[in-house]
């Protein structure tokens, strides 16, 4: 594989990894060690939440009997935020970056017209009358018609 394609792929992968790392949502709410800042308690198994009270700190969850974890911020989100995925923005940005990398590779791999190669001549096959296009630099070379497989030599003067 060409070195410039490898550089583009590695660069794109690094940019996409950095984006995924920066835009990924936090995994768990931060637990504060100071009990005076506790406001909420949540169950890590059933994800239910209730307000923090010092009396209820040692009691298990009413629904699954697991110990409740006190936190300073809410663990659950509002019902409007629950419907929206926390990964939506990250995947949208990664999709755009992937399209940019693919477009860059396509742009690098497309054939470009080289100066001096833009002049084409045309001729018709003598057997099947198929119109054949060729470069000036091909004059004098032998070729074959793609349609009828008739062999010929590219003429110096284009014949219509």
C-alpha positions as CSV (number, residue, x, y, z in Angstrom):
1,X,0.0,0.0,0.0
2,X,1.2,3.5,-0.7
3,X,2.8,5.4,2.2
4,X,0.5,8.4,1.8
5,X,-2.6,6.2,2.2
6,X,-1.2,4.7,5.4
7,X,-0.4,8.2,6.8
8,X,-4.0,9.3,6.1
9,X,-5.5,6.1,7.7
10,X,-3.3,6.4,10.8
11,X,-4.0,10.1,11.1
12,X,-7.7,9.6,10.7
13,X,-7.7,6.8,13.3
14,X,-5.9,9.0,15.8
15,X,-8.3,11.9,15.3
16,X,-11.3,9.5,15.6
17,X,-9.9,7.9,18.8
18,X,-9.3,11.3,20.3
19,X,-12.9,12.4,19.4
20,X,-14.3,9.2,20.9
21,X,-12.3,9.7,24.1
22,X,-13.3,13.4,24.5
23,X,-17.0,13.0,23.7
24,X,-17.7,9.7,25.5
25,X,-20.1,10.3,28.4
26,X,-19.0,9.7,32.0
27,X,-19.5,6.2,33.2
28,X,-20.8,6.8,36.8
29,X,-21.6,9.8,38.9
30,X,-18.8,11.1,41.0
31,X,-19.0,9.9,44.6
32,X,-18.0,12.5,47.1
33,X,-16.3,11.4,50.3
34,X,-17.9,14.2,52.5
35,X,-21.3,13.1,53.8
36,X,-22.5,16.7,54.1
37,X,-22.5,17.0,50.3
38,X,-24.7,13.9,49.7
39,X,-28.1,14.7,48.2
40,X,-29.1,11.5,46.4
41,X,-28.8,7.8,46.8
42,X,-29.0,5.3,43.9
43,X,-29.1,1.5,43.6
44,X,-26.3,0.2,41.2
45,X,-28.4,-2.9,40.3
46,X,-31.9,-1.5,39.6
47,X,-30.9,2.1,39.0
48,X,-33.6,3.5,41.2
49,X,-32.9,6.7,43.0
50,X,-34.1,8.5,46.1
51,X,-33.3,11.5,48.2
52,X,-30.4,11.1,50.8
53,X,-31.2,11.0,54.4
54,X,-28.7,10.0,57.1
55,X,-31.1,7.5,58.5
56,X,-31.6,5.8,55.2
57,X,-27.9,5.6,54.3
58,X,-27.4,2.2,55.8
59,X,-30.6,0.7,54.5
60,X,-30.7,-1.5,51.4
61,X,-32.7,-0.8,48.3
62,X,-36.4,-1.6,48.7
63,X,-36.7,-3.4,45.4
64,X,-33.5,-5.5,45.1
65,X,-32.0,-5.5,48.6
66,X,-28.6,-4.1,47.3
67,X,-26.8,-1.4,49.3
68,X,-27.6,2.2,48.1
69,X,-24.7,4.4,47.0
70,X,-24.8,8.1,48.2
71,X,-23.9,10.7,45.6
72,X,-23.8,14.5,45.4
73,X,-25.5,14.7,42.0
74,X,-28.4,12.9,40.4
75,X,-27.7,9.6,38.8
76,X,-30.9,9.3,36.7
77,X,-31.9,11.8,34.0
78,X,-35.2,13.4,33.2
79,X,-37.5,11.4,30.9
80,X,-36.7,13.6,27.9
81,X,-33.0,13.0,28.4
82,X,-33.5,9.2,28.8
83,X,-34.9,8.9,25.3
84,X,-31.8,10.5,23.9
85,X,-28.7,8.4,23.7
86,X,-25.6,9.9,25.5
87,X,-23.5,8.5,22.6
88,X,-25.5,10.3,19.9
89,X,-23.2,13.3,19.5
90,X,-20.1,11.2,19.6
91,X,-21.3,8.8,16.9
92,X,-22.5,11.7,14.7
93,X,-19.1,13.4,14.9
94,X,-17.3,10.1,14.3
95,X,-19.4,9.4,11.3
96,X,-18.5,12.8,9.8
97,X,-14.8,12.2,10.5
98,X,-15.0,8.8,8.8
99,X,-16.6,10.4,5.8
100,X,-13.8,12.9,5.6
101,X,-11.1,10.2,5.8
102,X,-12.9,8.2,3.1
103,X,-13.3,11.3,0.9
104,X,-9.6,12.1,1.4
105,X,-8.5,8.6,0.3
106,X,-10.9,8.8,-2.7
107,X,-9.5,12.2,-3.7
108,X,-5.9,10.9,-3.4
109,X,-6.6,7.8,-5.5
110,X,-8.5,9.3,-8.4
111,X,-6.7,9.6,-11.7
112,X,-5.7,13.1,-12.6
113,X,-5.1,14.5,-16.1
114,X,-1.3,15.0,-16.6
115,X,-0.2,18.0,-18.6
116,X,0.2,17.1,-22.2
117,X,-2.0,14.0,-22.0
118,X,-5.3,15.8,-22.5
119,X,-5.2,15.7,-26.4
120,X,-7.2,12.8,-27.7
121,X,-7.7,11.6,-31.3
122,X,-10.6,9.6,-32.6
123,X,-11.0,7.1,-35.3
124,X,-13.6,4.5,-36.5
125,X,-12.9,0.8,-36.7
126,X,-12.8,-0.3,-40.3
127,X,-14.7,-3.5,-39.6
128,X,-17.5,-2.5,-37.2
129,X,-17.4,1.3,-37.3
130,X,-17.0,1.6,-33.5
131,X,-15.6,5.0,-32.5
132,X,-12.2,4.6,-30.8
133,X,-10.5,7.3,-28.7
134,X,-6.7,7.3,-28.3
135,X,-3.9,9.6,-27.1
136,X,-1.4,11.3,-29.5
137,X,1.4,9.3,-27.9
138,X,-0.2,6.1,-29.0
139,X,0.2,6.9,-32.7
140,X,1.9,4.0,-34.5
141,X,1.1,1.4,-31.8
142,X,-1.0,-1.7,-32.7
143,X,-4.3,-2.2,-30.9
144,X,-7.5,-4.2,-31.1
145,X,-11.1,-3.0,-31.3
146,X,-13.0,-3.9,-28.2
147,X,-16.2,-4.7,-30.0
148,X,-15.1,-6.9,-32.9
149,X,-11.5,-7.7,-32.0
150,X,-10.2,-6.4,-35.3
151,X,-6.5,-5.5,-35.0
152,X,-5.2,-2.1,-36.4
153,X,-2.5,0.5,-35.9
154,X,-3.4,3.9,-34.5
155,X,-3.2,6.4,-37.4
156,X,-1.3,9.7,-37.3
157,X,-4.3,11.6,-38.6
158,X,-7.6,11.1,-36.9
159,X,-10.2,9.7,-39.3
160,X,-13.9,10.2,-38.7
